[in-house]
Amino acid sequence: MQKGHDPLSSLLITNARLVNEGQVRDVDVLVEGARIARIGSGVTAPEGVDVIDAAGKYLMPGMIDDQVHFREPGMTHKGDLATESAAAAAGGITSFMDMPNVSPQTTTRQALADKYGIAEGRCTANYGFYFGATNGNIEEVKALQVGEACGIKAFMGASTGDMLVDDPDVLEKLFEHARVMVVTHCEHSPTIWENEAKARAEFGEDVPFAEHPNIRSAAACIASSKLAVDLATRHDALLHILHLTTAIEMDLFSRAHRSEKRITAEVCVHHLWFDESRYEELGSRIKCNPAIKSARDRLALLAALNDGRIDVIATDHAPHTAEEKSASYFKAPAGLPLVQHALLTLFDLVADGQISVELLVDRACHAPADLFGVGQRGYVREGWFADLVLVDPGTPHAVSRSNLLSKCQWSPFEGHEFSATIDTTIINGEVVYRNGRLLGNTAGRRLEFSRAR
């Protein structure tokens, strides 16, 4: 196994443009062991310390991705914890939270413990896992302790896997008894099923992929999101609604700072980037649930991100093989690989003036740490873990099949040239990615979660 540097030694980053806590300033950062020892100007280090000159580059906390599907256990032909966490690190993601719709599903505390065991020593990035709710495991939900999982995932709409929670009594009990945050996939399945029947009646089995946002419609999204907000409000539960896609849903959320809210919202990079005009070109490659929708919806998501109604940016990285994705509409699975290019997508939005670099860092790094109570990560602070990323905004990165790192070996961004490049990723004080090359060290540690209702 190659090492970036001895994890017990020091590393000095000089001349960096630090983006952190709403400010951009020039600093040097000294890392000692796994932690940040000093932030300031003119920082010196002992003889022989590794030095990275970050002139012209942004330094930021690593992205904390609160929604990924790394497919392990049980679906490792698509991806696994080792391959996908390495791709994430190459994309500047230093911590991830993985979903429970694997095989076996993470719907018992024993399955959750087993999954942590599988991850130990194999992840380039730091890791945490969700516990999955079902129609039949409410007693396991009641037994779940704070810190065992990042949150409880409830699929309030049928998606990839068989974990739909649609029993009204179970939903009431889930929001009543959850000791940690409930995170939801919100789509109303009966509406979707009705729309699928209409599409089949019109097109047969050869439904155009451009019909996906009509099948997974705005009406299906708002009906389910309203239900989740109502349940959380009545039971005073912590609720985080994932991967929002529609303008109409934005009215459900407050512009208040996340520290004042118990109901928060997430948007994913592909919903900020693509709109329905791209189905003709990309087809199944951008089929995901909830669906990528109209240009108006995309602009509404950006507006809500800027005004505070959306609190977190994530990926919902969900790889499938190219063969699986090449199937017809009803057979092609939903989901796309995103971790390697998520931050670059956001930096393109910065370059285009659609968001600020300070907002990028707040929503992709600070906010997930705050909302999930992630211990001593998500910020660049003295004494905190050294999960750091250097981004070069002046060097473009062209996406091609040859530089893809996810196991599935395809990307919806193939052929696109991003305006920026991930220069260096540091996790727990170790350089894990530098100058376009993974260094092979599995520096990731289990995340600690402290937020309770």
SVG drawing of the C-alpha trace seen along z (x, -y; Angstrom):
<svg xmlns="http://www.w3.org/2000/svg" viewBox="-53 -37 68 47">
<polyline fill="none" stroke="black" stroke-width="0.4" points="0.0,0.0 1.4,-3.4 1.3,-6.2 1.0,-9.9 3.0,-10.6 3.5,-9.1 0.1,-9.8 2.0,-10.5 4.2,-13.2 3.4,-16.8 2.3,-18.5 2.4,-22.2 0.1,-23.8 1.3,-27.3 -0.2,-30.2 -3.7,-28.7 -6.9,-30.6 -9.0,-29.2 -12.8,-29.1 -14.3,-28.4 -17.1,-29.7 -18.3,-32.3 -14.9,-33.9 -12.1,-33.6 -8.6,-34.4 -5.0,-33.6 -3.5,-31.2 -1.0,-28.5 -2.2,-25.4 -0.1,-23.0 -1.3,-19.4 0.1,-17.2 -1.0,-13.6 -4.7,-13.4 -5.5,-16.9 -5.1,-20.6 -2.5,-22.1 -2.4,-25.7 -4.0,-28.1 -2.5,-31.4 0.0,-33.4 3.8,-32.7 3.3,-29.3 6.5,-27.4 7.2,-23.7 10.2,-21.6 12.9,-20.6 11.9,-17.8 8.1,-18.3 6.2,-17.8 5.2,-21.1 2.5,-21.7 2.5,-25.1 -1.1,-25.9 -0.6,-29.2 -3.5,-29.9 -5.7,-27.2 -8.6,-27.1 -8.3,-25.2 -11.6,-24.0 -12.9,-21.3 -13.7,-18.1 -17.2,-17.6 -19.4,-15.5 -21.8,-13.6 -24.9,-12.8 -26.4,-10.5 -24.6,-7.7 -25.3,-4.2 -21.9,-2.3 -23.7,1.0 -22.0,3.1 -23.0,5.7 -24.7,7.7 -24.5,5.6 -20.7,5.3 -20.7,5.8 -22.0,2.2 -19.6,0.7 -18.2,1.4 -17.0,-0.5 -13.4,-0.4 -13.9,-1.5 -16.5,-4.2 -14.9,-5.7 -11.7,-6.0 -13.6,-7.8 -15.2,-10.0 -11.8,-11.0 -10.5,-11.8 -13.5,-14.1 -12.8,-15.9 -15.4,-14.0 -13.8,-13.1 -16.8,-11.6 -19.9,-9.8 -23.1,-8.4 -24.3,-5.2 -27.9,-4.1 -29.5,-0.9 -31.0,0.5 -28.3,3.1 -28.4,6.9 -29.1,7.8 -30.8,4.6 -29.5,2.5 -32.8,2.8 -31.7,4.5 -29.1,3.3 -27.1,6.5 -27.0,5.8 -25.9,2.2 -23.1,3.5 -22.1,6.0 -21.9,3.3 -19.5,1.3 -17.4,4.4 -17.2,4.8 -16.1,1.1 -13.3,1.2 -9.9,0.7 -11.3,0.6 -12.5,-3.0 -10.4,-5.8 -12.9,-8.3 -14.7,-8.5 -17.9,-6.5 -21.2,-6.4 -24.3,-4.3 -28.1,-4.8 -30.5,-2.5 -33.5,-1.6 -37.1,-1.7 -39.6,0.8 -43.3,1.6 -42.2,4.3 -39.2,3.2 -40.6,0.5 -39.2,2.4 -35.7,2.2 -36.3,-1.5 -37.2,-2.0 -34.1,-0.2 -31.7,-2.2 -29.4,-4.3 -27.9,-7.8 -24.6,-7.3 -25.3,-3.9 -26.4,-5.4 -26.3,-8.8 -30.1,-8.7 -33.1,-6.5 -33.9,-6.3 -37.5,-6.0 -38.4,-5.4 -41.8,-7.2 -41.9,-6.2 -40.8,-3.1 -37.3,-3.4 -34.4,-1.1 -34.8,1.9 -37.9,3.1 -38.0,0.8 -41.2,-1.2 -42.7,-2.5 -46.4,-3.2 -48.3,-1.9 -49.8,-5.0 -49.6,-3.5 -45.9,-2.6 -45.1,-6.1 -46.8,-7.6 -44.8,-5.4 -41.5,-6.0 -41.8,-9.8 -43.0,-9.4 -40.2,-7.0 -37.1,-7.9 -34.3,-9.0 -32.3,-10.4 -33.0,-12.3 -35.5,-10.7 -34.4,-11.2 -36.9,-10.6 -37.2,-9.8 -40.5,-11.5 -42.5,-10.4 -46.1,-9.2 -46.1,-5.7 -49.8,-5.5 -49.4,-8.6 -46.3,-7.2 -48.0,-3.8 -50.9,-5.7 -48.5,-7.7 -46.7,-4.5 -49.9,-2.9 -50.7,-6.0 -47.2,-5.9 -47.6,-2.2 -50.9,-2.8 -49.4,-5.5 -46.0,-4.0 -46.0,-0.3 -42.8,0.9 -40.7,-1.5 -41.4,-4.6 -39.0,-7.5 -36.7,-8.5 -38.0,-12.1 -41.2,-10.8 -39.4,-10.1 -40.2,-13.6 -43.9,-13.1 -44.0,-9.7 -42.1,-10.7 -44.0,-13.9 -44.0,-17.1 -47.4,-16.0 -46.0,-12.8 -43.2,-14.7 -45.2,-17.3 -47.8,-14.9 -45.2,-12.8 -43.1,-15.8 -46.2,-17.4 -47.0,-14.2 -43.4,-14.0 -43.5,-17.6 -46.9,-17.0 -45.7,-13.9 -42.5,-15.6 -44.4,-18.7 -47.0,-16.7 -44.4,-14.5 -41.7,-17.3 -39.3,-15.0 -36.1,-15.8 -36.7,-15.5 -34.3,-15.9 -36.0,-15.5 -33.5,-14.3 -32.9,-15.1 -35.6,-17.7 -36.4,-18.3 -39.4,-20.7 -40.2,-24.4 -43.5,-23.6 -41.8,-21.8 -39.7,-24.8 -42.6,-26.5 -42.5,-23.8 -39.2,-25.0 -38.0,-27.9 -35.3,-30.5 -34.1,-30.4 -30.6,-29.2 -30.4,-25.4 -29.6,-25.9 -33.2,-27.1 -34.9,-24.4 -36.1,-20.8 -37.1,-20.2 -34.3,-20.6 -33.9,-20.0 -31.2,-18.6 -30.5,-19.0 -28.2,-16.9 -25.7,-18.1 -27.3,-16.5 -30.6,-18.3 -28.7,-21.6 -26.9,-20.8 -29.1,-18.9 -32.7,-19.6 -35.2,-17.7 -33.7,-19.0 -30.8,-16.5 -32.9,-13.3 -32.7,-13.2 -28.9,-13.1 -28.3,-11.2 -31.4,-9.0 -31.0,-6.4 -27.7,-7.9 -29.7,-10.6 -32.6,-8.4 -32.8,-8.8 -35.4,-8.9 -36.7,-11.5 -36.4,-12.6 -34.5,-15.4 -37.2,-17.9 -37.6,-21.2 -35.3,-24.1 -37.7,-26.1 -37.4,-23.6 -33.6,-23.6 -33.6,-27.4 -36.0,-27.2 -33.6,-24.8 -30.7,-27.2 -32.8,-30.1 -33.8,-28.1 -30.2,-27.1 -29.1,-30.7 -31.9,-32.0 -31.5,-29.3 -34.5,-27.0 -32.2,-24.2 -29.6,-23.4 -27.4,-20.6 -25.9,-19.7 -25.2,-16.0 -24.7,-13.5 -27.1,-10.4 -24.2,-8.6 -25.9,-5.4 -23.9,-3.4 -25.2,-0.7 -23.3,1.2 -23.3,-0.2 -25.1,2.9 -27.9,2.4 -28.3,-1.2 -28.6,-0.3 -31.9,1.4 -35.3,-0.1 -37.1,-2.6 -38.9,-0.3 -35.9,2.1 -33.1,-0.5 -32.4,-1.1 -32.4,-4.6 -29.2,-6.2 -25.9,-7.6 -22.3,-7.8 -21.5,-11.3 -18.9,-11.4 -15.9,-11.9 -17.3,-15.1 -19.7,-16.6 -17.4,-19.3 -16.3,-20.1 -19.9,-20.5 -20.4,-23.0 -17.2,-24.9 -18.6,-25.2 -21.7,-26.8 -19.5,-29.1 -17.6,-30.1 -20.9,-30.8 -22.0,-33.0 -24.9,-30.9 -23.6,-30.2 -20.8,-31.6 -17.8,-29.6 -18.7,-30.5 -22.2,-29.0 -20.7,-25.9 -18.6,-25.2 -21.4,-26.0 -23.9,-23.6 -21.6,-20.8 -19.2,-20.7 -20.5,-22.7 -24.2,-21.9 -24.0,-18.1 -21.6,-18.2 -24.0,-20.4 -27.3,-18.6 -26.0,-15.1 -23.7,-16.0 -20.6,-14.8 -17.8,-15.1 -15.0,-17.6 -15.3,-17.5 -16.8,-19.7 -14.8,-22.9 -11.2,-24.0 -10.5,-24.6 -7.5,-24.1 -7.7,-20.8 -10.2,-19.3 -9.6,-16.4 -7.6,-17.3 -10.1,-16.5 -9.0,-19.0 -9.2,-19.6 -7.2,-21.8 -9.1,-22.9 -7.3,-24.5 -9.8,-26.9 -7.5,-27.7 -6.8,-24.2 -9.6,-22.5 -10.5,-18.8 -11.8,-16.9 -13.8,-13.8 -13.1,-10.8 -13.5,-7.0 -9.8,-6.7 -9.9,-8.8 -13.1,-7.4 -12.6,-5.7 -16.1,-4.3 -16.3,-0.6 -19.1,-1.1 -16.7,-2.9 -19.2,-5.4 -20.3,-8.9 -23.0,-11.3 -20.2,-13.9 -18.1,-12.1 -16.8,-14.6 -17.4,-17.6 -14.5,-19.8 -14.9,-21.2 -13.3,-24.6 -11.5,-23.4 -9.5,-20.4 -9.3,-18.6 -5.6,-19.0 -5.2,-17.3 -7.4,-15.5 -6.3,-14.9 -8.2,-12.7 -7.3,-12.4 -4.0,-14.1 -3.1,-11.7 -2.7,-12.7 -4.8,-10.2 -5.1,-11.9 -2.6,-14.3 -2.0,-15.5 -4.5,-13.2 -3.4,-10.0 -4.8,-8.0 -2.1,-7.1 -3.7,-3.8 -4.1,-4.6 -7.4,-3.7 -7.4,-6.6 -11.1,-6.6 -12.5,-6.2 -16.0,-5.6 -17.8,-8.9 -19.2,-9.9 -22.8,-11.2 -24.2,-13.0 -27.4,-14.7 -30.6,-13.5 -34.2,-14.7"/>
</svg>
